[in-house]
Amino acid sequence: RWACPCICMGSSTKHIVTFDGASFKLLGNCSYTLFLDTMHDTEVTLHNGPCRTAPTQTCMTSIEVRYKGSKVHLDDDMQVKVNNLVKSTPVREGEIEATVYGAIMHDIKITSARLQLTFTPQNNEFTIQQIQGQQFMKTFGLCGSCDQNEVNDFMLRNGSVSLDHSNFVNEWTIKDIAGKSCNSRTSDECMVPVNEKCMVLLSSLFQKCHEVMPPAPYLALCKDSSCHGEDICDIIAAYGHTCRMQGICVNWRSSSFCGIECPGTMQYDFCSTSCMRQCDSVTSVGVNRTQCTNAPNEGCFCPEGKVLYNGECVIEDVCTQCIDEHGGRHQLMETWIPASNPCQICICLENRRMNCTTKPCATAAPPVCAECEIPRLRKTSDQCCSEYECLCDLVSCHLPPIPHCEDGLSPVLLNPGECKSTYGCACKRETCPLESPPLCPHYKALKTMKTQCCDKYECVCNCINSTVTCPTGYQSDSTMNDCGCITTRCIPEKVCVRQDVTYHVGSTWEENCKQCTCTSREDEVTGLYVVECIQKQCNEICPVGYVYTKQEGLCCGKCTKSACQEEARVRGDDVLGHTTIHAVGDVWKSPSNPCVINECIQVNGEAFVQQSNVSCGELHVPKCPLGFELQCKQITECCPSCDCVPVHGCIMNGTIIGAGEMVLVDECTRCQCNVDSSLSKFRLMCGKTSCPPCPEGYKVEKTNGSCCGTCAPSACTVKLTDGRVITLQPNTTIKDGCRKHTCKMNVKGGLVWEQMIQECQQFDRVKCLEEGGKVVPIGDTCCETCIEAECRKTTRILKHIQINDCITENPVDISYCEGKCTTKSIYSLEKEKVEDQCICCSATRTNPKIVSLHCTNGMMVQHQILNAVECECLPHRCESDFGQKHI
């Protein structure tokens, strides 16, 4: 319920709260009468229509204010029209003052009617406030009448009261707006999912505001608008506006969510408490006007030190400047002559007033003119006063002739601007041609001719006779030019020239291991024909045992013997085998005579075989180590030899292990003697068993006869709900939310993991908070529950209500407050006595309800009862044992 002063408020394009606190919805894009005061001839009309950014949704498009024949139209594009003409703000029309606050809010004051209206199109909200002294006046329209009585708020045009708000809205819907259709939404079914961003009303941003204004009604409106595909920004803005009226500012907007773009150089402020100053461009009194509001506001404002002028933020000096008819600005006390009227002089006075006066003219006196000049009175279009000027009189004046100048000089005027001209000869270098000296051919020389002014250039003949000898392949050609000079030039012949030797086309010859040919292709530089030479091809392929060697002074080299060749023979017979190649330095035994040693040597670049006899020395008998045995044999027919050869087996720790036998060194190591068939050797291969590590929570237990033993469990492995994996020692327990993990040991000594999950009863957490409940834990468990509010509204049905001999015919629903509030008695140290503190569950807001009573005399009477709407624990007076009252 609104207290003094009375306020009617509209928000979210469809929610109206009357002067006395009754609320209802507007569901159409129609025009409605909000306020009608016939005594003061005042009417306020709201026009709803499609939103600019979302044509399928409904927005407040404009508000129209009529007062005593004047009409002010407030548009959603922040334009103000007075009697259908667009005006700049602030504007005054009769007793109506209209301005724009923060670039987003219209503000209208009608002082004589004690009425103030604000309209914020961007937030789809308006307020109509009846200033003190205007209350309890009988007004009509959707805002009702401000008389502290909700019963008569739904009053129709004929003065009767309707209990159905749909009939009430239809009564004040304007149906004769030309060319405008009126559509209403009748379906309450949701068309799209609810926007989760409505939950910002329950966030910590609005936490302080929750204490003074519950968000539940606005949250319900936001969800309702969201599910019908409507914009939710105006709902949240309406709650923010209500919070600001209580002195709590919330910065909930962002660039990506319900942002506000400010025009020009203005800046957005979500909690502006300063007064907005602007130049008064309407009245002629004063240079600045200050706009203030009773509570903080959001919107676009000028930075510190600047004022608002024609929608732009300017410095304060602009407010005192005068603007002439051409848009020129002039400072205070500045004087100027208008361009359209040179006979006036203007001055800028206070309050941006301009004063223009006629410029006086003095009597003009004729001047003394020079020779060949006569005086004449003149006045042009840009002059205010006539004045004399001296003009040339060429009829009666004798002018001297223009002289003839020589040697590069030109006639020039010595007294420009005078009527009687005087000429002389002078150098005018600016008239000299800007050109470079000419380029002369080789048989001419450049000559410069000097004058008193400009230089002149000329190419003169300069013949130099010389004898020209043409090189080989060229023939001489002599010509005479225009100076009589003989010029000899060399013309190339159609031949090739190589080392001063001439070759005709098609000729071939050898030159330094190259094969050269005279082609018919002409050289672009010399004009002679081009010589092509290719490298002579030499046969560098040599037989086996020979290598190609270059010869000094010759084009091609030759094949020289680089290896020794040996033909295999059978003893006593001719050649039967194949040829073997030996490189220089190789030594080998003769295949035909084992007592002869062959060696391949090179002399003078040729390779040949050198033979020598084998000499047998003293027979060496070695001492064989363990694992080897002595073996002597006659490998040739010349000399025997003894060697230590490996035994047929492997040696390990002084023991010989036979081929294929396996020996166990320890529990984890085994060795076996293997035969390497490719090398005909014995190799001892030993391998050690690799034991894999036990997983986490297990440990190794050794067993007899086993290398690796076995893995026995030592702890339980548990994965927690947050993804972490821990090990739990035997006979220990850990809690993880509603889960309890225990590691136990069974009768066989094994570990067992036991998990217990505690189930909680489900409840609607959001609904609990919306209905005023509180979410608390259940004991020391992980579960939560919703407890009811200490004090809440309860509805019951009365079978009947009887007043005197009148009684209701039907049961009546009645709402009252019920709950438990804290009441205590505590000793006061200050008053030295026990004081009672009584807090009761009381109704903080009631709603009247009209019930019909049937009397015994047959009449029907209307009786008003009060239903509790909001409940709260409030302090009350308590009766003490001694009959004293306490608070």
DASUL-V842777 format. One record per backbone hydrogen bond with DSSP energy under -1.0 kcal/mol. NH is the residue of the N-H (numbers start at 0). CO is the residue of the C=O. E is the energy in kcal/mol with one decimal. If there is no record, write none. Layout:
# DASUL-V842777
nh | co | e
NH | CO | E
NH | CO | E
This chain:
# DASUL-V842777
nh | co | e
7 | 127 | -2.7
8 | 16 | -2.0
9 | 125 | -2.4
10 | 14 | -2.4
12 | 123 | -1.2
13 | 10 | -1.3
14 | 10 | -2.4
15 | 23 | -2.6
16 | 8 | -3.0
17 | 21 | -3.3
18 | 142 | -2.4
20 | 17 | -1.5
23 | 15 | -1.7
25 | 13 | -3.0
28 | 182 | -2.0
31 | 45 | -2.9
32 | 171 | -2.3
33 | 43 | -2.1
34 | 43 | -1.6
35 | 139 | -1.9
36 | 41 | -3.2
41 | 36 | -2.5
42 | 65 | -2.1
43 | 34 | -2.7
44 | 63 | -2.8
45 | 31 | -2.8
46 | 61 | -2.7
47 | 29 | -3.0
48 | 58 | -2.6
50 | 56 | -1.7
56 | 53 | -2.2
58 | 48 | -3.2
60 | 46 | -2.1
61 | 46 | -1.5
62 | 73 | -1.9
63 | 44 | -2.7
64 | 71 | -2.9
65 | 42 | -2.8
66 | 69 | -2.6
67 | 40 | -1.7
69 | 66 | -2.1
71 | 64 | -2.8
72 | 80 | -3.3
73 | 62 | -2.9
74 | 78 | -2.4
75 | 60 | -1.5
77 | 74 | -1.3
80 | 72 | -2.6
81 | 84 | -3.1
82 | 70 | -3.0
84 | 81 | -1.3
86 | 79 | -3.1
90 | 97 | -2.7
92 | 95 | -2.6
95 | 92 | -2.1
96 | 108 | -2.4
97 | 90 | -3.0
98 | 106 | -2.3
100 | 104 | -3.7
103 | 100 | -1.1
104 | 100 | -1.6
105 | 118 | -3.3
106 | 98 | -2.5
107 | 116 | -3.0
108 | 96 | -2.3
109 | 114 | -3.0
113 | 110 | -1.2
114 | 109 | -2.1
115 | 128 | -2.3
116 | 107 | -2.8
117 | 126 | -2.4
118 | 105 | -1.9
119 | 124 | -2.9
124 | 119 | -1.6
125 | 9 | -2.2
126 | 117 | -2.1
127 | 7 | -2.7
128 | 115 | -3.3
129 | 5 | -2.1
130 | 113 | -2.1
133 | 130 | -1.9
135 | 145 | -2.9
139 | 35 | -2.3
141 | 32 | -2.2
142 | 33 | -2.5
143 | 140 | -1.5
146 | 144 | -1.5
152 | 149 | -1.4
154 | 152 | -1.2
155 | 159 | -3.4
158 | 155 | -1.6
161 | 153 | -2.8
167 | 163 | -1.7
168 | 164 | -2.7
169 | 165 | -2.2
170 | 166 | -2.0
171 | 167 | -1.3
173 | 30 | -3.0
179 | 176 | -1.5
184 | 26 | -2.7
190 | 226 | -2.9
191 | 226 | -2.0
197 | 194 | -1.7
198 | 195 | -1.8
199 | 196 | -1.6
200 | 197 | -1.9
201 | 198 | -1.4
202 | 199 | -1.1
206 | 203 | -1.3
209 | 205 | -1.6
212 | 208 | -2.5
218 | 214 | -2.6
219 | 215 | -2.3
220 | 216 | -2.0
221 | 217 | -2.6
222 | 218 | -2.5
223 | 219 | -2.2
224 | 220 | -2.7
225 | 221 | -2.6
226 | 222 | -2.5
228 | 225 | -1.9
229 | 224 | -2.9
235 | 231 | -1.9
236 | 232 | -2.6
237 | 233 | -1.9
238 | 234 | -1.9
239 | 235 | -2.3
240 | 236 | -2.4
241 | 237 | -2.2
242 | 238 | -2.2
243 | 239 | -2.3
244 | 240 | -1.9
246 | 243 | -1.9
247 | 242 | -2.6
251 | 249 | -1.3
253 | 256 | -2.0
265 | 262 | -2.0
266 | 300 | -3.2
268 | 298 | -2.5
271 | 296 | -3.3
275 | 290 | -2.6
277 | 288 | -2.5
278 | 307 | -2.5
280 | 278 | -1.1
288 | 277 | -2.5
290 | 275 | -2.9
296 | 271 | -1.8
298 | 268 | -1.7
299 | 101 | -5.3
300 | 266 | -3.1
305 | 302 | -1.7
306 | 313 | -2.9
307 | 276 | -2.1
308 | 311 | -3.0
311 | 308 | -1.7
313 | 306 | -2.9
317 | 314 | -1.4
318 | 315 | -1.3
319 | 316 | -1.2
320 | 317 | -1.0
321 | 329 | -2.6
323 | 327 | -2.2
326 | 323 | -1.8
329 | 321 | -2.0
332 | 347 | -3.5
333 | 330 | -2.0
335 | 345 | -2.0
343 | 340 | -1.6
344 | 356 | -2.4
345 | 335 | -3.3
346 | 354 | -1.6
347 | 333 | -1.8
348 | 352 | -3.6
352 | 349 | -1.2
354 | 346 | -2.2
356 | 344 | -2.3
358 | 342 | -4.2
372 | 369 | -1.7
373 | 390 | -2.6
375 | 388 | -2.0
377 | 386 | -3.1
382 | 379 | -1.4
386 | 377 | -2.7
388 | 375 | -2.2
390 | 373 | -2.8
392 | 371 | -3.1
408 | 405 | -1.5
409 | 425 | -2.9
411 | 423 | -3.0
413 | 421 | -3.7
417 | 414 | -1.6
423 | 411 | -2.0
425 | 409 | -2.4
430 | 427 | -2.1
431 | 428 | -1.2
434 | 432 | -1.5
443 | 440 | -2.0
444 | 459 | -3.0
446 | 457 | -3.0
448 | 455 | -3.4
451 | 406 | -1.4
455 | 448 | -2.2
457 | 446 | -2.0
459 | 444 | -2.8
461 | 442 | -3.2
473 | 470 | -1.8
474 | 490 | -2.6
476 | 488 | -2.2
478 | 486 | -2.8
480 | 484 | -2.1
483 | 480 | -1.5
486 | 478 | -3.8
488 | 476 | -2.6
490 | 474 | -3.3
492 | 472 | -3.2
494 | 492 | -1.8
495 | 502 | -3.4
497 | 500 | -2.7
502 | 495 | -3.2
505 | 517 | -3.0
506 | 503 | -2.0
508 | 515 | -2.1
510 | 513 | -2.7
514 | 533 | -3.2
515 | 508 | -3.4
516 | 531 | -2.6
517 | 506 | -2.3
518 | 529 | -2.2
522 | 527 | -3.4
526 | 522 | -2.0
528 | 494 | -2.5
529 | 520 | -2.6
531 | 516 | -2.5
533 | 514 | -2.2
535 | 512 | -2.8
545 | 542 | -1.8
546 | 559 | -2.8
548 | 557 | -2.9
553 | 550 | -1.9
557 | 548 | -2.6
559 | 546 | -2.8
561 | 544 | -2.7
562 | 544 | -1.4
563 | 581 | -3.2
565 | 579 | -2.8
567 | 577 | -2.0
572 | 569 | -2.7
576 | 567 | -1.8
579 | 565 | -3.8
581 | 563 | -3.0
584 | 599 | -3.4
585 | 582 | -2.2
587 | 597 | -2.5
589 | 595 | -2.6
595 | 592 | -2.0
596 | 611 | -4.1
597 | 587 | -3.8
598 | 609 | -2.1
599 | 585 | -2.3
600 | 607 | -2.6
602 | 605 | -3.0
605 | 602 | -1.9
607 | 600 | -2.5
609 | 598 | -3.6
611 | 596 | -2.4
613 | 594 | -3.1
627 | 624 | -2.0
628 | 644 | -3.0
630 | 642 | -3.3
632 | 640 | -2.3
634 | 632 | -1.0
640 | 632 | -1.9
642 | 630 | -2.7
644 | 628 | -3.3
646 | 626 | -2.7
648 | 646 | -1.7
649 | 656 | -3.1
651 | 654 | -3.0
654 | 651 | -1.7
656 | 649 | -3.8
659 | 672 | -3.2
660 | 657 | -2.0
662 | 670 | -3.4
664 | 668 | -1.4
665 | 668 | -1.3
669 | 686 | -2.2
670 | 662 | -3.0
671 | 684 | -2.2
672 | 660 | -2.1
673 | 682 | -3.1
675 | 680 | -3.8
679 | 675 | -1.6
680 | 675 | -1.4
682 | 673 | -3.2
684 | 671 | -3.0
686 | 669 | -2.7
688 | 667 | -2.6
697 | 694 | -1.8
698 | 711 | -2.9
700 | 709 | -2.9
705 | 702 | -1.7
709 | 700 | -2.4
711 | 698 | -3.0
713 | 696 | -4.4
714 | 696 | -1.9
715 | 727 | -3.0
717 | 725 | -3.1
719 | 723 | -3.2
722 | 719 | -1.8
725 | 717 | -2.9
727 | 715 | -3.7
730 | 742 | -2.9
731 | 728 | -1.0
733 | 740 | -2.4
735 | 738 | -3.4
738 | 735 | -1.5
739 | 755 | -2.5
740 | 733 | -2.9
741 | 753 | -2.8
742 | 731 | -2.3
743 | 751 | -3.1
745 | 749 | -3.2
748 | 745 | -1.8
751 | 743 | -3.5
753 | 741 | -3.2
755 | 739 | -2.6
757 | 737 | -3.0
767 | 763 | -1.9
768 | 764 | -1.9
769 | 765 | -2.5
770 | 766 | -2.0
771 | 768 | -1.3
772 | 767 | -2.8
773 | 786 | -1.7
775 | 784 | -2.4
777 | 782 | -2.5
780 | 777 | -2.0
784 | 775 | -2.6
786 | 773 | -2.8
791 | 817 | -2.1
793 | 815 | -3.5
795 | 813 | -2.4
797 | 811 | -3.3
802 | 805 | -2.6
805 | 802 | -2.2
806 | 853 | -1.8
807 | 800 | -1.6
811 | 797 | -2.7
813 | 795 | -2.7
815 | 793 | -2.9
817 | 791 | -2.4
819 | 789 | -1.4
823 | 836 | -2.0
825 | 834 | -2.4
827 | 832 | -3.1
831 | 827 | -1.3
834 | 825 | -2.9
836 | 823 | -3.4
839 | 873 | -2.8
841 | 871 | -2.5
843 | 869 | -2.3
844 | 869 | -1.3
846 | 866 | -2.9
848 | 864 | -3.2
850 | 862 | -3.0
852 | 860 | -3.0
853 | 806 | -2.9
854 | 858 | -2.8
855 | 804 | -1.1
857 | 854 | -1.8
860 | 852 | -2.2
862 | 850 | -2.8
864 | 848 | -2.8
866 | 846 | -2.4
867 | 814 | -1.9
868 | 844 | -3.4
869 | 844 | -1.7
871 | 841 | -2.6
873 | 839 | -2.7
875 | 837 | -2.3
877 | 885 | -2.1
879 | 883 | -2.4
882 | 879 | -1.5
885 | 877 | -1.6
